[in-house]
Amino acid sequence: MAQVPATTGTALESPPINAAELGDIVVTARRTSESIQRIPVTVSAFSASSLREASVTTPETLQQRIPGVYLGGAGASTNTVFVIRGQAKPLIGVGQPGAITYFADVPLPTVASSQPQYDMGSIQVLKGPQGTLFGRNTTGGAVLLYPQAPTYAFGGYVQGTIGNFQMRGAEGALNLPISDEKVALRIAGRYTRRDGYFHSMGINQRLYDINNGAFRASLLVQPSEAIKSLTIFDYYKANENGPGQTFIGFFPGSLLEGLAPFTNPSLNSLLSQQRSIGKRRNFSDIETFDRSTAFGLTNRTDLEVGNLTFTNIVGIRDVKWASQANFDGLPAVDLFGGGPGPVLNSYRSNAFHQVTEELQVHGKAFDDRLSWLVGGFYLTSKPDGENADRADVLNGSGTAVYTFSTENSRAIFGNLSYDLGGLAPGLKLDLGARYTWDRIDVCSALGGATPPYPGRRADCNGGVLTGAARTRARFKKPTWTAALNWQIDRDNFAYITTRRGYRAGGVNVPVLGPGLAPFQLFDPETITDVELGLKSKWTIGAVRGQVNIAAFAAKSKNVQYNVLGLFTTAGCTPASSFDGDCDVANDPSSAALIINAGDTRVRGIEASLTIHPTPMLTLDVGASHIAPKTTHTTYGTLTPFVVAGGGDPAVIPFQYVPKTTVSVGARYEVDAGAAGTFVANLDYYWSDKVTYGLYTADAYDTVNARIDLNDVAGLPIDLSLFARNLFNADWVATNGVVGFLPGIVTVDYNEPRTFGIQARYRF
């Protein structure tokens, strides 16, 4: 659902915003400046002011403005999961995402890809397979984050926020013109702290706290009208306690459900105690944390030579993330008489250094009837520190599994748009193609059982770590897009488009036992879709409106899916072992595999409606309905584990995909005279039930509100009151652990009502 004007074609400047104008929304989804009403793709676009009025500072808050997507954390807020039209990344293991986040045109790493959203120029969310116009190939879509770029006028702002849970934050930006119309610098930063709303009573720790800071410096150099170069340095650091899980019951038919009456302390007793203390407390007895550091260096240079434009985008991203979690939400429990221990605790660390390079050339021909673009893309990602996983399961003490993954991706792509006005006025044909080569080289090994884990890639290659082994794989696929667009008249645009998307295959680690050897590698996943859309503006008397509607159908083959619960238990015999050797050293990392589970089909419809009943009032309604279906499964010898885990061997579950979502928003703006400009926003969001792993969460709804008084008393001062989850509703935001093994069900509940006051001074 488009909100307000976004960015210009080069993403170097942000245009003035006029929320009352329909059809002026300009996006760069296809790497050129276009009206959002005249492109054959579903795009949701948000400008700086609309993001501020919606209090959007995290992916989770953005989700409630875009029906049909899931934007949230997987175990920790820094490890964001973006799900668009049912396409996501594997939640465990080394796999590629179905939807990719870009910051200033550079794709972010797969792990710990959450980007702080402050001093933003725009956010654009593209739905459907991507790759023939820019960046990496995806099967679901892309989220484009554009920071506010430097301008040639002195200015900036400082902003402070206070709220409940001891929330306090400071944000600011300074824009400095260094050389008139030649060089400009913009510096921005943000620091936020908030106490956690979840109480881990076992060690008196507050979870879901906020303690992070970010800094950004952007330098724009424009020596002539033909050359623009924007360089951005960004840095982010978080030191937080991480999420908290709530024990809500036993998995039906599991071993622990039967043991509960006999364990000491009784799991039934713990469940009763948990229910008595509420949803956002637990008895965890280990200290948890979620720590991350990320920095990036990006340069985009545009050069015009005659009727050609060359664009070069280079990006360097460095990410380090470590997380320790108690997924059972319980104290140590004696399950089998051998002494107390965890049901499921985990530690994970990742460190990557990623470099990307993208070159594009675009131009026009045949009296501008043909617009064309060709380009190339290169990515390399290497381990840059500790990359370890450890899980302590069912009173056992796990061993760290190291996974040092080096990835390379190369691609060439091209796209053209031809004006068929000679056949019918306003008719255009768009064609695009891409060929991608992917390579992955994984060294896996074992390490000690007690953190910290000092292992590095050099140790893996040098034999310092136990059981070091390398696995390599190569994949390649063509992808394409074709669209027929018809600008029926000034206010109506129709299109039909079909696309092929591709997600690279990968490697399961470590080197698996003989029974699992066929699953060492998993193949690429492909998707083919068709989308039919209509974008229309209308006027009835004094009432103006805009409606966009898209219907789509997609078929996916070789769907990549996690099978869980694969670990060696006490008393194992090779004949009964799942991998044939009872060797814990070659159990799958995190007790999970990524496999090609079969084929699926998705059909859906999305619609957005914007109405201006009066110049002061804007109403927005958005809705999405998606109907997924499994057409074929190939679990093979892993079928018993799917069944034991409570799954259906004839179904590939769609994770984080509500069938129906609805959003409704109202914005009212009025000139309050000498007092300033009064703006009120009220937003409602409803989500159908959602599947998280093997747990299905109930449907929920929530209301968010914000009141702004801008230009207070004619001064460049803005005052705001905001509240999220206004009526303090409760719902399950994601699952912690669920399944036959370990046999309990824990969940993460949503953020309770938060509210605060914000003041901004502009200069």
ZALOSE-855713 format. One line per field, with one value per residue (C-alpha): residue number from 0; x, y, z. Coordinates in Angstrom, 2 decimals, padded with zeros to 5 digits. Example, Ala and Ser with C-alpha at 12.3 -4.5 7.8 and 13.67 -1.06 7.14 Angstrom:
num (0/1)
x (012.30/013.67)
y (-004.50/-001.06)
z (007.80/007.14)
This chain:
num (0/1/2/3/4/5/6/7/8/9/10/11/12/13/14/15/16/17/18/19/20/21/22/23/24/25/26/27/28/29/30/31/32/33/34/35/36/37/38/39/40/41/42/43/44/45/46/47/48/49/50/51/52/53/54/55/56/57/58/59/60/61/62/63/64/65/66/67/68/69/70/71/72/73/74/75/76/77/78/79/80/81/82/83/84/85/86/87/88/89/90/91/92/93/94/95/96/97/98/99/100/101/102/103/104/105/106/107/108/109/110/111/112/113/114/115/116/117/118/119/120/121/122/123/124/125/126/127/128/129/130/131/132/133/134/135/136/137/138/139/140/141/142/143/144/145/146/147/148/149/150/151/152/153/154/155/156/157/158/159/160/161/162/163/164/165/166/167/168/169/170/171/172/173/174/175/176/177/178/179/180/181/182/183/184/185/186/187/188/189/190/191/192/193/194/195/196/197/198/199/200/201/202/203/204/205/206/207/208/209/210/211/212/213/214/215/216/217/218/219/220/221/222/223/224/225/226/227/228/229/230/231/232/233/234/235/236/237/238/239/240/241/242/243/244/245/246/247/248/249/250/251/252/253/254/255/256/257/258/259/260/261/262/263/264/265/266/267/268/269/270/271/272/273/274/275/276/277/278/279/280/281/282/283/284/285/286/287/288/289/290/291/292/293/294/295/296/297/298/299/300/301/302/303/304/305/306/307/308/309/310/311/312/313/314/315/316/317/318/319/320/321/322/323/324/325/326/327/328/329/330/331/332/333/334/335/336/337/338/339/340/341/342/343/344/345/346/347/348/349/350/351/352/353/354/355/356/357/358/359/360/361/362/363/364/365/366/367/368/369/370/371/372/373/374/375/376/377/378/379/380/381/382/383/384/385/386/387/388/389/390/391/392/393/394/395/396/397/398/399/400/401/402/403/404/405/406/407/408/409/410/411/412/413/414/415/416/417/418/419/420/421/422/423/424/425/426/427/428/429/430/431/432/433/434/435/436/437/438/439/440/441/442/443/444/445/446/447/448/449/450/451/452/453/454/455/456/457/458/459/460/461/462/463/464/465/466/467/468/469/470/471/472/473/474/475/476/477/478/479/480/481/482/483/484/485/486/487/488/489/490/491/492/493/494/495/496/497/498/499/500/501/502/503/504/505/506/507/508/509/510/511/512/513/514/515/516/517/518/519/520/521/522/523/524/525/526/527/528/529/530/531/532/533/534/535/536/537/538/539/540/541/542/543/544/545/546/547/548/549/550/551/552/553/554/555/556/557/558/559/560/561/562/563/564/565/566/567/568/569/570/571/572/573/574/575/576/577/578/579/580/581/582/583/584/585/586/587/588/589/590/591/592/593/594/595/596/597/598/599/600/601/602/603/604/605/606/607/608/609/610/611/612/613/614/615/616/617/618/619/620/621/622/623/624/625/626/627/628/629/630/631/632/633/634/635/636/637/638/639/640/641/642/643/644/645/646/647/648/649/650/651/652/653/654/655/656/657/658/659/660/661/662/663/664/665/666/667/668/669/670/671/672/673/674/675/676/677/678/679/680/681/682/683/684/685/686/687/688/689/690/691/692/693/694/695/696/697/698/699/700/701/702/703/704/705/706/707/708/709/710/711/712/713/714/715/716/717/718/719/720/721/722/723/724/725/726/727/728/729/730/731/732/733/734/735/736/737/738/739/740/741/742/743/744/745/746/747/748/749/750/751/752/753/754/755/756/757/758/759/760/761/762)
x (000.00/001.70/001.73/003.45/006.21/009.41/012.79/014.20/015.68/019.24/018.25/020.49/017.74/014.28/011.59/009.20/006.28/002.66/000.54/-002.63/-001.47/-002.47/-000.29/002.82/004.53/007.90/009.81/013.06/011.98/013.11/016.25/014.71/012.34/008.77/005.33/004.26/001.01/002.80/005.01/004.09/005.00/003.39/005.29/004.66/006.51/007.05/008.69/010.55/007.46/005.15/007.69/007.85/004.08/003.73/006.53/008.34/011.75/011.99/010.93/008.19/006.57/006.80/005.01/001.76/001.64/002.03/-000.54/000.81/004.33/006.04/008.98/010.27/013.08/014.15/015.32/016.66/015.68/018.97/018.36/015.44/013.18/011.46/008.64/006.97/004.26/005.24/008.95/011.46/014.92/015.58/015.36/018.26/021.32/023.25/020.64/019.72/016.73/013.64/013.43/016.50/017.05/019.04/020.61/021.50/021.27/023.62/022.24/022.70/024.13/021.68/022.46/021.89/020.62/018.43/019.21/018.38/015.76/016.59/017.03/015.56/014.74/012.37/011.56/010.21/008.92/008.78/006.66/007.40/010.62/013.41/016.80/016.61/017.09/019.57/021.29/020.75/018.13/015.15/012.03/009.80/010.75/013.01/013.02/014.86/016.12/017.35/018.92/018.40/021.00/023.02/021.64/023.21/021.39/022.52/020.11/019.30/017.40/017.78/015.16/014.55/012.13/011.01/008.44/007.36/009.72/012.27/012.55/014.88/016.39/018.24/018.50/019.87/021.25/023.42/023.56/026.62/027.07/030.84/031.04/028.03/026.32/029.50/030.07/027.77/028.07/025.32/025.98/023.30/023.10/020.74/021.00/018.14/017.72/014.73/014.28/013.04/009.35/009.99/011.25/013.47/012.88/015.46/018.36/016.43/017.20/015.09/014.64/013.47/015.40/016.83/020.41/021.83/023.42/024.07/026.07/026.10/028.09/027.16/029.30/027.86/030.31/029.01/031.90/029.69/026.13/027.30/028.77/027.24/028.97/027.50/029.64/028.05/029.69/027.35/027.96/025.66/026.22/023.76/024.36/021.03/019.65/017.68/014.20/012.31/010.33/007.19/006.47/002.82/002.49/003.63/003.77/001.01/002.31/005.88/008.22/008.26/004.49/004.58/007.53/006.04/004.39/007.68/010.36/011.76/010.87/007.69/007.24/003.53/004.30/006.52/003.75/001.32/003.82/004.40/000.69/000.44/003.12/001.81/002.87/005.97/007.84/009.71/012.05/015.08/018.31/020.88/022.01/020.98/022.33/022.06/025.12/025.90/028.23/027.91/029.51/029.23/030.92/028.93/029.62/027.23/028.54/026.41/028.12/026.30/028.12/026.03/022.76/024.23/024.23/026.75/026.00/028.52/027.59/030.19/029.45/031.44/029.52/031.05/028.76/029.44/026.63/026.50/023.37/022.77/019.21/017.15/014.50/012.68/012.18/012.72/015.24/017.37/015.12/016.03/014.34/015.88/017.27/020.80/020.67/019.14/019.90/018.39/015.58/016.94/019.58/021.59/024.53/025.16/027.78/028.38/030.98/031.03/032.81/030.85/031.88/029.53/030.07/027.36/027.76/024.84/024.60/021.27/020.05/017.40/017.06/014.63/013.50/013.21/010.70/013.17/014.64/017.29/019.56/022.37/024.41/026.58/026.64/029.31/029.21/031.73/031.10/033.78/033.92/035.59/035.72/033.84/031.00/029.69/026.45/025.83/022.62/022.17/019.17/017.25/019.79/022.68/025.71/026.27/029.48/030.11/029.77/031.77/030.55/032.89/031.00/032.51/030.02/030.43/027.67/028.07/025.36/024.67/021.27/019.42/016.07/014.28/011.03/009.60/006.80/004.14/002.12/001.90/-000.32/-002.29/-001.69/-000.01/001.00/004.50/006.40/008.98/011.44/014.23/016.70/019.39/021.91/023.39/026.35/026.63/029.42/029.65/032.66/032.01/034.53/032.87/034.42/033.82/035.06/034.79/031.60/032.16/032.03/033.75/034.49/037.77/037.69/038.52/038.56/042.33/041.97/039.47/041.81/044.84/043.41/043.29/039.59/038.23/036.84/037.50/036.08/035.21/032.17/031.78/028.91/028.12/024.74/023.55/020.20/018.61/015.74/013.50/010.60/008.09/005.35/002.77/001.69/-001.15/-001.57/-005.26/-005.60/-004.08/-005.60/-005.72/-002.87/-003.14/-000.47/000.21/003.64/005.30/008.61/011.02/012.91/015.76/017.25/020.66/021.17/023.55/025.35/024.28/026.97/029.00/029.95/026.98/026.81/026.11/022.37/022.13/024.76/022.11/021.12/024.61/023.65/020.31/019.38/018.21/014.58/012.76/009.50/007.42/004.63/002.00/000.62/-002.30/-002.76/-004.80/-003.85/-006.48/-007.20/-010.71/-012.74/-016.38/-017.46/-015.04/-013.86/-010.64/-009.33/-006.90/-007.23/-004.57/-005.31/-003.12/-003.89/-001.04/-000.30/003.08/004.51/007.65/009.79/012.36/011.17/013.87/012.59/014.01/013.56/014.21/014.94/017.89/020.25/021.68/020.06/021.31/021.17/021.52/022.35/023.55/020.63/018.12/020.12/018.73/022.16/023.48/026.43/025.34/028.21/027.19/030.11/028.36/024.84/023.39/024.22/021.40/019.80/018.32/018.72/017.67/016.19/014.27/010.88/008.82/006.64/004.06/001.54/000.44/-002.49/-003.35/-004.83/-003.69/-005.52/-005.05/-007.49/-006.76/-009.59/-009.50/-013.05/-011.79/-008.46/-007.76/-008.66/-006.96/-008.21/-006.10/-007.25/-005.06/-005.72/-003.97/-005.17/-002.83/-003.80/-000.78/-000.98/001.48/001.37/004.14/006.48/009.86/010.80/012.06/013.86/013.24/009.48/009.50/011.07/008.48/005.73/007.43/007.73/003.99/004.16/002.11/004.28/001.94/002.40/005.21/004.28/004.34/006.13/005.22/002.44/-000.99/-003.62/-005.32/-004.12/-005.91/-004.72/-006.84/-005.42/-006.78/-004.78/-006.23/-004.34/-005.58/-004.00/-004.23/-003.29/-000.60/-000.34/000.99/-000.20/-002.11/-001.74/-003.39/-002.79/-004.76/-003.89/-005.54/-003.96/-005.48/-003.64/-005.05/-003.56/000.11/002.18/005.51/007.31/004.76/002.83/-000.10/-000.73/-004.19/-005.35/-004.84/-005.40/-003.78/-004.19/-001.45/-001.90/000.14/-000.58/001.82/001.84/004.27/005.76/004.72/004.01/005.58/008.91/010.74/009.65/007.53/005.93/004.48/002.58/002.58/001.25/001.80/-000.52/-002.83/-005.23/-002.45/-003.48/-001.59/-000.59/002.14/004.80/006.87/007.64/010.55/010.66/008.01/008.03/008.14/011.74/012.30/008.59/007.50/006.00/007.35/006.42/007.47/004.69/004.36/005.47/002.91/001.57/004.35/003.87/005.95/006.61/008.87/010.26/012.12/013.91/014.66/017.22)
y (000.00/003.18/005.93/009.10/010.17/008.22/008.87/009.98/007.71/007.93/007.62/010.61/013.04/012.95/015.12/017.37/015.47/016.31/013.59/014.95/014.38/011.08/009.50/011.57/008.72/008.15/004.92/003.40/-000.23/-000.72/001.42/004.48/007.20/006.05/006.71/003.85/003.82/003.02/000.01/-003.69/-004.73/-004.50/-001.96/-000.46/002.83/004.99/008.40/009.92/011.72/008.71/006.55/009.12/009.49/005.70/005.51/002.99/002.25/-001.56/-004.19/-005.36/-001.91/-001.66/-005.01/-003.59/-001.11/-003.73/-006.53/-009.84/-009.70/-010.84/-008.79/-010.02/-011.61/-015.25/-015.88/-012.34/-008.93/-008.57/-011.75/-010.50/-012.80/-011.17/-013.22/-011.96/-013.97/-017.06/-016.85/-016.72/-017.92/-021.25/-020.61/-022.97/-023.78/-022.28/-021.22/-018.22/-015.98/-015.73/-012.00/-009.76/-006.45/-003.74/-000.75/002.04/-000.48/-003.00/-006.41/-007.08/-010.38/-013.20/-013.42/-010.55/-008.33/-006.00/-002.38/000.52/002.74/006.36/009.44/007.46/008.88/006.05/002.38/000.40/-003.18/-005.11/-008.25/-011.14/-012.69/-010.19/-010.18/-009.04/-005.37/-005.28/-007.08/-010.66/-013.09/-013.70/-015.83/-013.60/-009.95/-007.25/-004.57/-001.41/000.93/004.35/006.65/010.38/011.70/014.93/018.09/021.45/023.30/023.62/021.96/019.05/018.09/016.83/014.60/013.13/010.41/009.18/006.53/003.67/000.85/003.61/004.20/007.03/007.83/010.53/011.00/013.70/014.65/017.47/018.41/020.42/021.90/021.93/023.25/024.85/022.28/020.18/018.55/017.92/015.90/014.47/013.00/011.18/009.06/007.41/005.94/004.05/002.38/000.69/-001.74/-005.17/-005.90/-009.64/-010.71/-013.79/-014.45/-017.21/-014.77/-011.48/-010.49/-008.18/-009.55/-007.81/-004.74/-002.20/-000.99/000.01/002.86/003.73/006.28/007.21/009.60/010.26/012.24/013.45/014.57/016.04/017.62/018.10/017.51/014.25/012.70/011.92/009.90/009.04/007.34/006.10/004.77/003.24/001.61/-000.20/-001.83/-003.61/-005.18/-006.57/-009.44/-011.00/-012.55/-014.47/-017.68/-018.72/-022.41/-023.01/-026.81/-030.17/-031.35/-033.96/-037.52/-036.53/-038.34/-035.46/-035.35/-038.89/-038.18/-035.02/-036.67/-038.37/-035.73/-033.72/-030.91/-031.86/-030.33/-030.21/-028.18/-025.84/-025.43/-024.49/-022.02/-020.52/-019.97/-018.27/-015.65/-014.51/-014.42/-012.23/-013.94/-017.22/-019.12/-019.32/-019.87/-018.91/-015.48/-014.77/-012.16/-010.81/-008.85/-007.56/-005.18/-004.19/-001.64/-000.89/001.17/001.89/003.88/004.53/006.48/007.55/008.74/010.09/009.76/010.95/009.04/006.34/006.20/004.07/003.11/001.40/000.22/-001.26/-002.36/-003.72/-005.21/-006.61/-008.34/-010.00/-011.52/-013.70/-014.95/-017.18/-018.27/-020.49/-021.73/-023.80/-020.85/-023.21/-023.76/-026.90/-029.98/-033.59/-035.45/-038.91/-039.19/-038.19/-034.73/-031.43/-029.98/-027.98/-029.00/-026.77/-024.08/-022.73/-020.57/-019.15/-016.86/-015.59/-013.31/-012.46/-010.08/-009.43/-007.51/-006.77/-005.09/-004.15/-002.40/-001.21/000.52/001.88/004.02/004.57/003.91/004.13/007.67/006.73/003.99/001.47/001.75/-000.83/-001.88/-004.42/-005.22/-007.56/-008.49/-010.08/-011.09/-012.76/-013.55/-015.00/-015.98/-013.28/-014.71/-017.19/-019.08/-021.64/-023.34/-025.32/-026.85/-028.50/-030.81/-033.01/-032.78/-033.32/-031.09/-030.23/-029.63/-026.55/-027.13/-024.68/-023.72/-021.58/-020.82/-018.99/-017.94/-016.47/-015.34/-013.96/-012.86/-011.02/-009.49/-007.34/-005.65/-003.74/-001.84/-001.18/001.25/-000.50/002.67/001.93/-001.03/000.61/003.91/003.35/-000.27/-001.42/-004.68/-005.40/-008.28/-009.25/-012.10/-013.14/-015.93/-016.64/-018.78/-019.62/-021.38/-022.40/-023.79/-024.94/-026.13/-027.67/-028.94/-029.57/-027.62/-027.40/-027.54/-024.40/-020.87/-018.78/-020.70/-019.44/-021.35/-019.53/-020.55/-020.98/-023.50/-025.46/-025.71/-026.36/-029.29/-027.51/-028.28/-031.81/-033.52/-030.69/-031.41/-029.40/-029.62/-027.70/-027.16/-025.16/-024.11/-022.12/-021.12/-018.73/-016.52/-014.13/-011.74/-010.66/-008.08/-006.40/-002.99/-000.79/002.83/002.87/006.58/009.13/007.48/003.76/001.29/-002.48/-005.14/-008.83/-010.15/-013.53/-014.20/-017.00/-016.76/-018.83/-019.49/-021.18/-024.59/-025.22/-027.52/-029.19/-029.46/-031.19/-034.08/-036.32/-039.97/-042.66/-042.66/-038.94/-038.73/-038.21/-034.99/-033.47/-031.04/-029.51/-028.25/-024.82/-023.84/-022.21/-020.32/-019.30/-016.79/-014.85/-011.54/-009.53/-006.00/-002.82/000.61/003.32/006.86/008.32/011.36/011.41/014.95/016.35/012.90/011.61/008.09/005.49/001.71/-000.87/-004.57/-007.52/-011.22/-013.71/-017.41/-019.08/-022.59/-023.53/-026.59/-028.23/-026.17/-025.80/-026.78/-027.52/-031.00/-030.85/-033.21/-035.06/-035.84/-038.96/-039.98/-042.10/-045.86/-045.49/-048.56/-048.29/-050.37/-047.94/-044.75/-042.15/-041.73/-045.28/-044.76/-043.25/-040.75/-037.43/-035.77/-035.99/-035.13/-032.26/-028.81/-027.53/-030.98/-029.81/-030.31/-028.23/-030.53/-030.22/-031.20/-031.06/-028.64/-026.06/-023.71/-020.28/-018.17/-014.80/-011.36/-008.02/-004.70/-001.18/001.71/005.36/007.88/011.64/012.51/016.02/017.78/017.21/013.52/010.50/006.94/003.91/000.30/-002.63/-006.35/-009.52/-013.10/-015.96/-019.61/-021.97/-025.63/-028.52/-030.40/-032.95/-034.01/-035.77/-036.29/-039.80/-041.51/-038.46/-039.04/-040.75/-037.64/-035.42/-037.63/-037.96/-034.20/-033.82/-032.95/-034.24/-036.08/-034.83/-031.16/-028.60/-026.02/-022.35/-020.59/-017.06/-016.80/-015.62/-016.40/-013.03/-009.68/-006.33/-002.83/000.30/003.78/007.27/010.50/013.88/017.15/020.61/024.04/025.00/028.62/030.07/026.79/024.92/022.09/019.27/015.76/012.64/009.07/006.01/002.57/-000.83/-004.17/-007.66/-010.90/-014.34/-017.27/-017.96/-021.15/-020.98/-024.29/-026.86/-024.33/-022.36/-019.03/-017.53/-014.55/-011.15/-007.44/-004.29/-000.51/002.13/005.88/009.05/012.77/015.40/019.14/020.45/023.94/024.74/028.47/029.08/027.61/024.65/022.44/019.29/017.61/014.10/011.61/007.98/004.63/001.22/-001.67/000.94/-001.54/-003.80/-006.86/-010.15/-012.49/-014.97/-013.21/-016.35/-019.75/-020.66/-024.45/-026.95/-030.59/-034.23/-033.65/-031.84/-032.29/-028.96/-025.85/-022.39/-019.14/-015.49/-013.03/-009.66/-006.33/-004.95/-001.41/001.13/004.87/007.99/011.61/012.84/016.31/017.40/020.63/021.32/023.77)
z (000.00/-001.18/001.38/000.21/-002.19/-001.90/-003.56/-006.86/-009.45/-008.21/-004.56/-003.83/-002.93/-001.35/-002.96/-001.04/000.43/-000.23/001.30/-000.28/-003.84/-005.42/-008.08/-007.35/-005.52/-007.17/-006.57/-007.80/-007.65/-011.27/-010.95/-012.57/-011.38/-012.03/-010.66/-008.43/-010.42/-013.68/-012.96/-013.37/-009.84/-006.42/-004.33/-000.90/-000.46/002.61/002.81/005.75/007.05/006.73/008.59/011.37/011.61/011.86/014.49/012.27/013.76/013.39/010.84/013.21/013.28/009.49/009.10/010.44/007.55/004.80/004.56/003.33/004.72/007.91/009.15/012.47/014.44/014.38/017.93/018.25/016.93/015.05/013.04/010.99/008.99/006.01/004.50/001.32/-000.43/001.55/000.70/003.57/004.51/006.25/009.98/010.74/008.64/005.75/003.21/001.09/001.84/-000.31/000.39/000.63/002.38/000.60/002.29/-000.15/-003.03/-001.35/-000.28/003.42/004.71/005.35/009.08/011.51/008.71/010.77/009.89/012.25/010.65/011.46/009.28/006.41/002.99/002.04/002.40/-000.54/-000.36/-003.65/-003.94/-006.26/-007.64/-008.35/-010.02/-013.65/-012.73/-009.85/-007.00/-005.94/-007.20/-004.92/-004.95/-002.82/-003.05/-001.68/000.99/-000.12/002.61/001.49/004.08/003.83/001.40/001.71/000.14/-000.67/002.10/005.71/008.11/010.32/013.43/016.98/018.53/021.96/023.06/026.47/027.28/029.47/030.44/031.05/027.31/026.33/023.01/021.14/017.39/015.17/011.79/010.47/006.79/005.72/002.23/001.77/-001.78/-003.45/-005.70/-005.60/-002.22/000.75/003.94/006.14/009.57/011.55/014.66/017.10/020.58/022.23/025.60/027.19/030.05/029.10/029.45/030.05/033.51/033.77/037.46/037.88/037.58/037.74/034.16/031.99/028.48/025.32/026.40/023.95/024.19/020.83/018.98/015.36/013.37/009.69/007.53/003.89/001.46/-001.84/-004.53/-007.79/-009.72/-012.79/-013.91/-015.49/-012.33/-008.95/-006.28/-002.88/-000.23/002.99/006.14/008.71/012.09/014.49/017.87/020.18/023.57/024.70/026.74/023.91/023.80/026.47/026.02/027.89/028.60/027.64/027.50/026.17/022.60/022.20/022.45/023.25/025.61/028.09/028.26/029.65/031.94/033.41/036.46/037.44/036.88/039.77/039.93/038.14/034.70/035.45/038.56/036.55/034.00/036.77/038.21/034.77/034.25/037.64/036.90/033.50/029.88/030.13/032.93/033.24/035.58/033.29/035.20/032.56/031.48/027.91/025.52/022.00/020.89/017.44/015.68/012.05/009.79/006.13/003.46/000.31/-002.82/-005.66/-008.64/-011.62/-014.80/-017.85/-021.17/-024.06/-023.95/-021.71/-017.91/-016.05/-012.45/-010.20/-006.70/-004.39/-000.85/002.07/005.01/008.19/010.70/014.04/016.10/019.21/020.94/023.95/024.61/026.88/024.46/027.07/029.44/032.38/035.17/035.08/035.25/036.10/033.25/033.52/037.06/036.15/037.64/036.53/033.14/030.29/028.01/025.23/025.59/022.69/021.76/018.30/016.86/013.34/011.81/008.10/005.77/002.57/-000.55/-003.44/-006.78/-009.26/-012.60/-014.72/-018.07/-019.22/-022.05/-024.71/-028.43/-031.35/-030.55/-026.86/-027.57/-026.14/-022.64/-021.84/-019.00/-018.76/-015.70/-013.74/-010.07/-007.88/-004.21/-001.96/001.69/003.95/007.63/009.69/013.18/015.30/013.60/016.08/017.10/020.24/021.58/024.99/024.58/027.07/029.93/027.52/027.10/023.47/021.57/019.50/015.77/013.68/010.23/008.15/004.96/001.99/-000.67/-004.14/-006.44/-009.96/-012.35/-015.56/-016.22/-018.68/-019.04/-021.76/-022.06/-025.52/-026.31/-028.39/-028.83/-032.54/-031.73/-028.92/-027.12/-023.74/-024.43/-023.39/-023.33/-020.60/-020.88/-018.51/-018.12/-015.66/-015.30/-011.87/-010.82/-007.10/-005.28/-001.63/000.25/003.82/006.39/009.44/012.66/016.35/019.36/023.12/025.14/027.19/025.76/024.63/021.46/020.00/016.72/013.49/009.81/009.89/012.72/010.64/007.68/009.87/011.79/015.16/015.55/015.79/012.72/010.28/006.84/003.74/001.51/-001.75/-004.13/-007.25/-008.61/-011.62/-013.02/-015.52/-014.39/-016.30/-016.30/-018.95/-018.60/-020.79/-019.46/-020.63/-019.58/-020.44/-019.75/-017.39/-014.31/-015.10/-015.55/-016.08/-016.37/-016.55/-015.62/-015.24/-013.51/-012.72/-009.42/-008.06/-004.63/-004.53/-002.99/-000.14/002.26/005.50/008.16/009.45/007.17/007.90/008.88/006.27/006.87/006.12/003.37/000.64/002.41/002.58/-000.18/-001.06/-004.51/-005.68/-005.26/-008.17/-008.41/-011.42/-010.94/-012.85/-011.58/-012.94/-011.64/-011.96/-010.59/-010.75/-009.57/-009.46/-008.44/-007.36/-006.66/-004.10/-003.04/-004.58/-004.34/-005.55/-005.71/-006.54/-006.84/-007.80/-008.14/-008.33/-008.58/-008.07/-008.29/-006.35/-007.03/-004.74/-001.79/000.86/004.31/007.78/009.28/013.03/015.92/014.36/017.25/018.85/022.14/025.04/024.44/020.68/018.59/014.98/013.76/015.26/014.73/012.34/010.72/011.09/013.42/016.81/016.52/018.09/016.30/012.91/014.05/012.00/013.35/015.58/015.14/011.83/008.10/005.11/002.50/-000.76/000.60/-002.61/-004.55/-003.53/-005.07/-003.84/-005.00/-003.60/-003.96/-002.57/-002.61/-001.31/-001.24/-000.46/-000.10/000.49/001.64/002.46/001.98/005.68/005.96/004.37/004.76/003.82/003.64/002.67/002.56/001.49/001.15/000.32/-000.20/-000.06/-001.02/-001.11/-004.42/-003.84/-001.01/-001.10/002.56/001.75/004.64/006.84/006.78/010.23/011.76/010.14/011.59/015.01/015.12/014.68/010.99/008.08/005.51/002.77/003.70/003.53/006.17/005.18/008.03/009.14/006.54/007.74/005.13/005.53/006.85/006.91/007.75/008.12/008.66/009.14/008.94/009.86/009.38/010.29/010.57/014.24/013.59/015.80/017.71/014.66/012.44/014.09/012.62/014.03/012.83/013.90/012.48/012.87/011.89/011.88/011.17/010.61/012.53/011.74/011.73/013.55/013.19/014.37/016.43/015.05/016.74/017.01/014.98/016.56/016.04/017.34/017.21/017.02/017.43/017.15/017.53/016.18/016.65/014.06/013.79/017.34/017.72/014.32/015.44/013.86/016.74/016.52/019.54/019.42/021.54/020.41/021.54/020.00/020.82/022.30/023.92/025.26/023.27/023.67/020.86/020.00/017.93/017.22/018.69/020.93/020.74/019.71/018.61/019.68/020.71/023.02/023.74/025.16/023.59/024.31/022.60/022.43/023.17/021.51/022.86/025.35/025.09/024.70/024.72/024.89/024.07/021.32/020.66/017.54/016.72/013.06/011.79)
